[in-house]
Amino acid sequence: MRAVLTSFGSTGDAQPFLALAKELQQNGHQPVLALSPNFKSRADDNEIEFAPLGPELKPSDIRGVITTQLGMKDPIEQARHFLDTVMPIMPRIYHELRDICRDADVLISSPHQIAGRMVHESLEIPFATVHLSQFGGAGSRDLREASAPLINRFRADEGLPPLHDPLTTDAISPQLALFAVSRFIVRQGTQRPPHHRVTGFFFLDDERRRPDPQLVEFIEGGARPVVITFGSVVHEDPEALKELLLRAVEKANCRAVIQHGWSGLAQGRVPANVYATGFTSHDWLFPRAACVVHHGGAGTTAAALRAGVPAVIVPHTLDQPIWAEFVRALGCAKTVIPFAALDAEKLGRAILETLAEPRYLESARRLGERIRAEEGVKTARELIEQLVSESLLSRV
């Protein structure tokens, strides 16, 4: 089975597709990752076939998009900004993806990859969508009115009929929608259509990627550190945020690992009780943490829950506040601090209180054990195989 996997967005959007591609590859299939050229090295590291899709995104372009979104409180305004950014390059992405899929047996897409459903319709290729959140569904009327005219104009240019709600409801595959979320967080439920399947989180464990020996030495040299990571979020003033984080660590009187992320946080000199590092796999780093301070992105949240450690969440934008409240409701986080309200005093106190109350660690440990027992990518792979088999039978 030749499977094309495509997504649009940051590392958190691409990582689950890497995990699923590896699962397919290890079970005798031929996955092709069709992503931004920025992710080619990640595919090469995992020896997965890669097809570049669209233009390479420069760090300055990413910084401009994300910092603009951080200043937007209204989700509709964020959606308009997203569409204004991506629609000019979408014709190129659509034509490239359609060419990549001409000899494929199945297309697996994120719902916000607008070209995904269009290629499914134009080539009549079996189609699965992968959803990284449990709160998808119909968009509001305002969201439909903001998105439908732009997307349907593009669809008409390519000879495709209009959709009522192209950014949410109609972005879900009518054949197979995989919700890559733990069943201990969201249940399958009888209200879901039968082709909506909750699989469990998708995790990519790459034992070949060894951590920095100096990082290993730092972690093993004292009490478990607090890990601070904001992933692919790009901040307008990384230096000011670095100083805020260092003051918070000082107030909490703890050791800390700060990941640079896309902002390049904690560059230059840091105190002896802090270690600043580039990319380090969360499946290795998080289980060695006392707690994780993070932004509430879907992938980072999943990794922290799997590790069984409590969190302090600093949501920035989009769905991050929703993830933050889910984690707090599960008893795995005491404090949620919106990024706009973040200061050193609040963060330092939140870290202290989280570490001082054992119930957050116990809740995280119990949930982590359950999540580690799930096999999200295996379940997804079996459902995709079933979809392709049924499609072949129906054509015969």
C-alpha positions as CSV (number, residue, x, y, z in Angstrom):
1,M,0.0,0.0,0.0
2,R,1.4,3.4,-1.0
3,A,0.1,6.0,1.4
4,V,0.6,9.8,1.1
5,L,0.6,11.6,4.4
6,T,0.2,15.4,4.4
7,S,-0.3,18.2,6.9
8,F,0.2,21.9,7.1
9,G,1.7,23.8,10.0
10,S,4.4,23.6,12.7
11,T,6.4,20.7,14.1
12,G,3.4,19.7,16.3
13,D,1.3,19.2,13.2
14,A,4.0,17.2,11.4
15,Q,5.2,15.0,14.2
16,P,2.1,12.7,14.4
17,F,2.3,12.1,10.6
18,L,6.0,11.1,11.0
19,A,4.9,8.6,13.7
20,L,2.1,7.1,11.5
21,A,4.4,7.0,8.5
22,K,7.0,5.0,10.5
23,E,4.2,2.6,11.7
24,L,3.1,2.0,8.1
25,Q,6.7,1.5,6.9
26,Q,7.5,-1.0,9.6
27,N,4.5,-3.0,8.5
28,G,5.4,-3.4,4.9
29,H,3.8,-0.3,3.4
30,Q,5.2,2.6,1.4
31,P,4.5,5.9,3.1
32,V,5.3,9.2,1.5
33,L,5.5,12.3,3.6
34,A,4.2,15.3,1.7
35,L,5.1,18.3,3.9
36,S,6.8,21.7,3.7
37,P,10.5,21.4,2.7
38,N,11.3,22.5,6.2
39,F,10.6,18.9,7.4
40,K,12.8,17.0,4.9
41,S,15.6,16.4,7.4
42,R,13.1,14.8,9.9
43,A,11.9,12.4,7.2
44,D,15.5,11.6,6.2
45,D,16.4,10.9,9.8
46,N,13.7,8.3,9.9
47,E,14.4,6.9,6.4
48,I,10.9,7.8,5.1
49,E,10.3,8.9,1.5
50,F,9.7,12.6,1.3
51,A,7.9,14.8,-1.2
52,P,8.3,18.6,-0.7
53,L,5.1,20.5,-0.8
54,G,4.9,24.2,-1.4
55,P,7.6,26.7,-0.7
56,E,10.1,26.5,2.1
57,L,9.0,28.6,5.0
58,K,11.7,31.1,6.2
59,P,12.0,31.7,10.0
60,S,11.2,35.4,9.4
61,D,8.0,34.5,7.7
62,I,7.0,32.1,10.5
63,R,7.8,34.7,13.1
64,G,5.6,37.3,11.3
65,V,2.6,35.0,11.1
66,I,2.8,33.6,14.6
67,T,3.6,36.9,16.4
68,T,0.6,38.5,14.6
69,Q,-1.7,35.7,15.7
70,L,-0.5,36.0,19.3
71,G,-1.9,39.6,19.4
72,M,-5.3,38.4,18.2
73,K,-7.8,37.4,20.8
74,D,-10.7,36.7,18.4
75,P,-10.6,33.1,16.9
76,I,-12.3,34.4,13.8
77,E,-9.6,37.0,13.4
78,Q,-7.0,34.3,13.8
79,A,-8.7,32.2,11.1
80,R,-8.9,35.1,8.7
81,H,-5.2,35.7,9.2
82,F,-4.4,32.0,8.6
83,L,-6.3,32.0,5.4
84,D,-4.8,35.3,4.2
85,T,-1.4,33.7,4.7
86,V,-2.0,30.3,3.2
87,M,-4.4,30.9,0.3
88,P,-1.9,32.5,-2.0
89,I,0.3,29.4,-1.9
90,M,-2.5,26.9,-1.9
91,P,-2.8,26.5,-5.7
92,R,0.8,25.4,-5.8
93,I,0.3,23.0,-2.9
94,Y,-2.9,21.5,-4.4
95,H,-1.2,20.8,-7.8
96,E,1.9,19.3,-6.2
97,L,-0.1,17.1,-3.9
98,R,-2.3,15.9,-6.7
99,D,0.7,14.9,-8.7
100,I,2.2,13.1,-5.7
101,C,-1.1,11.1,-5.2
102,R,-1.6,9.9,-8.7
103,D,-0.1,6.4,-8.0
104,A,-1.1,6.3,-4.3
105,D,-3.6,3.9,-2.7
106,V,-4.7,6.3,0.1
107,L,-4.3,9.9,1.1
108,I,-4.0,10.7,4.8
109,S,-4.4,14.4,5.7
110,S,-4.8,16.8,8.5
111,P,-8.2,18.6,8.3
112,H,-6.6,22.1,8.0
113,Q,-4.6,21.0,4.9
114,I,-7.1,22.5,2.5
115,A,-5.7,20.7,-0.5
116,G,-6.3,17.3,1.1
117,R,-10.0,16.9,0.5
118,M,-9.7,18.6,-2.9
119,V,-7.2,15.9,-4.1
120,H,-9.5,13.2,-2.7
121,E,-12.4,14.6,-4.7
122,S,-10.4,15.1,-7.9
123,L,-8.7,11.8,-8.0
124,E,-11.4,9.8,-6.1
125,I,-8.6,8.4,-3.9
126,P,-9.5,6.8,-0.5
127,F,-9.2,9.5,2.1
128,A,-8.5,9.6,5.9
129,T,-8.2,12.6,8.1
130,V,-6.1,12.8,11.3
131,H,-7.4,15.0,14.0
132,L,-5.1,16.1,16.9
133,S,-7.9,17.5,19.1
134,Q,-11.0,16.1,20.7
135,F,-13.1,19.2,20.2
136,G,-13.4,19.4,16.5
137,G,-16.8,19.8,14.8
138,A,-18.9,22.4,13.3
139,G,-17.6,25.9,13.1
140,S,-19.5,29.0,14.1
141,R,-21.5,30.9,11.6
142,D,-18.9,33.7,11.7
143,L,-16.1,31.2,11.0
144,R,-18.0,29.8,8.0
145,E,-18.7,33.3,6.6
146,A,-15.0,34.1,7.0
147,S,-13.6,31.0,5.4
148,A,-16.2,29.6,2.9
149,P,-16.0,32.4,0.3
150,L,-12.2,32.2,0.1
151,I,-11.9,28.4,0.0
152,N,-14.9,27.9,-2.3
153,R,-13.5,30.4,-4.8
154,F,-10.3,28.4,-4.9
155,R,-12.3,25.2,-5.3
156,A,-14.3,26.6,-8.2
157,D,-11.1,27.6,-9.9
158,E,-10.1,23.9,-9.8
159,G,-13.5,22.7,-11.0
160,L,-14.8,21.5,-7.6
161,P,-18.2,22.3,-6.1
162,P,-18.6,24.5,-3.0
163,L,-18.7,23.2,0.5
164,H,-20.9,24.6,3.3
165,D,-18.2,24.6,6.0
166,P,-14.9,23.9,4.4
167,L,-12.6,24.7,7.3
168,T,-14.3,22.5,9.9
169,T,-17.2,20.1,9.3
170,D,-16.5,19.5,5.6
171,A,-12.8,19.2,6.2
172,I,-13.5,15.9,8.0
173,S,-13.1,12.8,5.8
174,P,-16.5,11.2,5.0
175,Q,-14.7,7.9,4.8
176,L,-12.4,7.7,7.9
177,A,-11.7,10.3,10.6
178,L,-9.0,9.3,13.0
179,F,-8.9,11.2,16.3
180,A,-5.4,10.8,17.6
181,V,-6.3,11.4,21.2
182,S,-6.2,9.1,24.2
183,R,-9.5,7.3,25.0
184,F,-8.8,8.2,28.6
185,I,-9.4,11.8,27.7
186,V,-12.1,11.5,25.1
187,R,-14.4,8.4,24.7
188,Q,-15.5,7.0,21.3
189,G,-19.1,7.7,22.3
190,T,-22.3,6.6,20.6
191,Q,-23.0,10.1,19.3
192,R,-20.0,9.9,16.9
193,P,-20.6,8.7,13.3
194,P,-19.2,5.2,12.9
195,H,-16.3,6.4,10.6
196,H,-15.1,8.7,13.4
197,R,-12.6,6.6,15.4
198,V,-10.7,7.5,18.6
199,T,-7.3,5.8,18.3
200,G,-5.0,7.1,21.1
201,F,-2.2,9.6,20.7
202,F,0.4,9.1,18.0
203,F,4.0,9.0,19.4
204,L,7.3,8.9,17.5
205,D,10.0,7.1,19.5
206,D,13.4,7.4,17.8
207,E,16.0,5.6,19.9
208,R,18.7,6.6,17.4
209,R,18.5,10.3,18.3
210,R,20.9,10.5,21.3
211,P,20.6,13.4,23.6
212,D,23.4,15.9,24.1
213,P,25.9,14.2,26.6
214,Q,26.2,17.5,28.5
215,L,22.4,17.5,28.9
216,V,22.5,14.0,30.3
217,E,25.3,15.0,32.7
218,F,23.3,18.0,33.9
219,I,20.1,16.0,34.5
220,E,21.9,13.2,36.3
221,G,23.8,15.8,38.4
222,G,21.1,16.8,40.8
223,A,17.4,16.9,41.5
224,R,14.9,16.5,38.6
225,P,14.7,19.7,36.7
226,V,11.7,21.7,35.6
227,V,11.5,21.5,31.7
228,I,10.4,24.7,30.0
229,T,9.4,24.4,26.4
230,F,7.2,26.5,24.1
231,G,7.9,24.4,21.0
232,S,7.1,26.0,17.7
233,V,5.7,29.2,19.2
234,V,7.6,32.2,18.0
235,H,7.9,35.1,20.4
236,E,8.3,38.8,19.5
237,D,11.0,39.4,22.2
238,P,12.8,36.2,23.0
239,E,15.4,38.0,25.2
240,A,12.8,39.5,27.4
241,L,11.1,36.1,27.8
242,K,14.4,34.5,28.7
243,E,14.9,37.0,31.5
244,L,11.4,36.3,32.8
245,L,11.9,32.5,32.7
246,L,15.2,32.8,34.6
247,R,13.7,35.0,37.3
248,A,10.8,32.5,37.7
249,V,13.3,29.6,38.0
250,E,15.2,31.7,40.7
251,K,12.0,32.3,42.6
252,A,11.1,28.6,42.4
253,N,14.6,27.7,43.6
254,C,14.8,24.8,41.2
255,R,16.9,23.4,38.4
256,A,15.6,23.9,34.9
257,V,16.1,22.8,31.3
258,I,14.9,25.4,28.8
259,Q,14.4,24.3,25.2
260,H,15.3,27.0,22.6
261,G,12.3,26.2,20.4
262,W,11.5,28.3,17.3
263,S,12.0,31.5,19.3
264,G,15.6,30.6,20.2
265,L,15.0,31.0,23.9
266,A,17.8,31.1,26.5
267,Q,20.6,31.8,24.0
268,G,23.9,32.9,25.6
269,R,24.9,32.7,29.2
270,V,22.6,31.1,31.8
271,P,23.0,30.3,35.5
272,A,24.6,27.0,36.6
273,N,21.2,25.6,37.7
274,V,19.8,26.1,34.1
275,Y,20.7,24.1,31.0
276,A,19.6,25.5,27.6
277,T,19.2,23.1,24.7
278,G,18.0,22.7,21.2
279,F,15.8,19.9,19.9
280,T,15.7,17.0,22.3
281,S,13.0,14.3,22.0
282,H,10.2,14.8,24.4
283,D,9.9,11.0,24.9
284,W,13.4,11.1,26.4
285,L,13.3,14.4,28.2
286,F,9.9,14.7,29.8
287,P,10.0,11.5,31.9
288,R,13.2,12.9,33.6
289,A,11.4,16.2,34.5
290,A,9.9,17.2,37.9
291,C,7.2,19.1,35.9
292,V,6.9,20.6,32.4
293,V,6.1,24.2,31.7
294,H,4.6,24.3,28.2
295,H,2.3,26.1,25.8
296,G,-0.5,23.6,25.6
297,G,0.0,22.5,22.0
298,A,-1.6,19.1,21.2
299,G,1.7,17.2,20.7
300,T,3.5,18.7,23.7
301,T,0.4,18.1,25.9
302,A,0.3,14.5,24.8
303,A,4.0,14.0,25.4
304,A,3.7,15.5,28.9
305,L,0.7,13.4,29.8
306,R,2.4,10.2,28.5
307,A,5.5,11.0,30.6
308,G,3.4,11.0,33.8
309,V,4.6,14.4,35.0
310,P,2.5,17.4,36.1
311,A,2.5,20.6,34.1
312,V,2.2,24.4,34.3
313,I,0.6,25.5,31.1
314,V,1.0,28.9,29.4
315,P,-1.4,28.9,26.5
316,H,-0.6,31.3,23.7
317,T,-3.2,31.0,20.9
318,L,-5.6,28.8,18.9
319,D,-6.6,25.6,20.7
320,Q,-4.0,25.8,23.4
321,P,-6.3,27.3,26.1
322,I,-8.7,24.4,25.6
323,W,-6.0,21.8,26.0
324,A,-4.8,23.6,29.1
325,E,-8.2,23.4,30.7
326,F,-8.5,19.7,29.9
327,V,-5.2,19.0,31.6
328,R,-6.2,21.0,34.7
329,A,-9.6,19.1,34.8
330,L,-7.7,15.8,34.7
331,G,-5.8,16.9,37.8
332,C,-2.4,17.0,36.1
333,A,-2.0,20.8,36.3
334,K,-2.7,23.2,39.1
335,T,-2.1,26.4,37.2
336,V,-2.9,27.8,33.8
337,I,-1.3,31.2,33.0
338,P,-2.4,32.8,29.7
339,F,0.8,34.1,27.9
340,A,-0.6,37.6,27.9
341,A,-0.7,37.5,31.8
342,L,2.6,35.8,32.3
343,D,5.2,37.3,34.7
344,A,8.1,35.8,36.7
345,E,6.2,36.0,40.0
346,K,3.2,34.0,38.7
347,L,5.3,31.4,37.0
348,G,7.7,31.0,39.9
349,R,4.8,30.5,42.3
350,A,3.0,28.1,40.0
351,I,6.1,25.9,39.7
352,L,6.6,25.9,43.5
353,E,3.0,25.0,44.2
354,T,2.9,22.3,41.6
355,L,6.0,20.6,43.0
356,A,4.8,21.0,46.6
357,E,1.5,19.2,46.1
358,P,1.9,15.4,45.5
359,R,-1.7,15.0,44.1
360,Y,-0.7,16.5,40.8
361,L,2.2,14.1,40.4
362,E,0.0,11.2,41.4
363,S,-2.7,12.1,38.9
364,A,-0.2,12.5,36.1
365,R,1.5,9.2,36.9
366,R,-1.8,7.3,36.8
367,L,-2.9,8.8,33.6
368,G,0.6,8.3,32.1
369,E,0.5,4.6,32.8
370,R,-2.8,4.3,30.9
371,I,-1.7,6.4,28.0
372,R,1.6,4.4,27.6
373,A,-0.5,1.2,27.3
374,E,-2.3,2.5,24.3
375,E,-1.2,1.9,20.7
376,G,-2.6,4.8,18.8
377,V,-0.5,4.5,15.6
378,K,-1.1,0.7,15.4
379,T,-4.9,1.2,15.7
380,A,-4.8,4.0,13.1
381,R,-2.7,1.8,10.7
382,E,-5.1,-1.1,11.0
383,L,-8.1,1.2,10.3
384,I,-6.4,2.7,7.2
385,E,-5.6,-0.8,5.9
386,Q,-9.3,-1.7,6.3
387,L,-10.3,1.4,4.5
388,V,-8.1,0.6,1.5
389,S,-9.2,-3.0,1.4
390,E,-12.9,-2.0,1.5
391,S,-12.2,0.5,-1.3
392,L,-10.6,-2.1,-3.5
393,L,-13.4,-4.5,-2.9
394,S,-16.0,-1.9,-3.8
395,R,-14.2,-1.0,-7.0
396,V,-14.0,-4.7,-8.0
